[in-house]
Amino acid sequence: MHQIQAWFSVVALRASTLPLRAAAVRAGIGVGLLPCFLGDADPLLERLTPPVTELGAEYWVIVHRDACRAPHVRAVIDWIRRVFDERRHELAGVEAAP
C-alpha cells in the first residue's frame, strides 16, 4: 500500500464517477485506481499493482420472496449468476480480460 500512497501524493483530479476516472487515466492525467476488469480490458492502460484486496466487494441480488420463482425474475437471476461465474477471474483481477 505504501507504493500506492506515493503515487497518490499529488491529486491532479478528483472524479466522482468511474467512467470519468477511467477517461482521465486513459487521457494521461495521472495514475488512478480502477477495477481490474476495466483497466485490464483497455490496451492503453497498464496495471501497476496486484489487485487491491481491500477494495473487493460482495454482490447480492435481493428479490422479494414472492417474486423469486417468477420465470422472468428467475431468468435475470440465473443470467447474473452465469455472468459472474464466467467472469469471476476477470472480475477478481486474477486473469486479464481478452
Helices and strands as residue ranges (DSSP letters): H 2-7, H 18-26, H 36-40, G 53-55, H 71-86, H 88-92
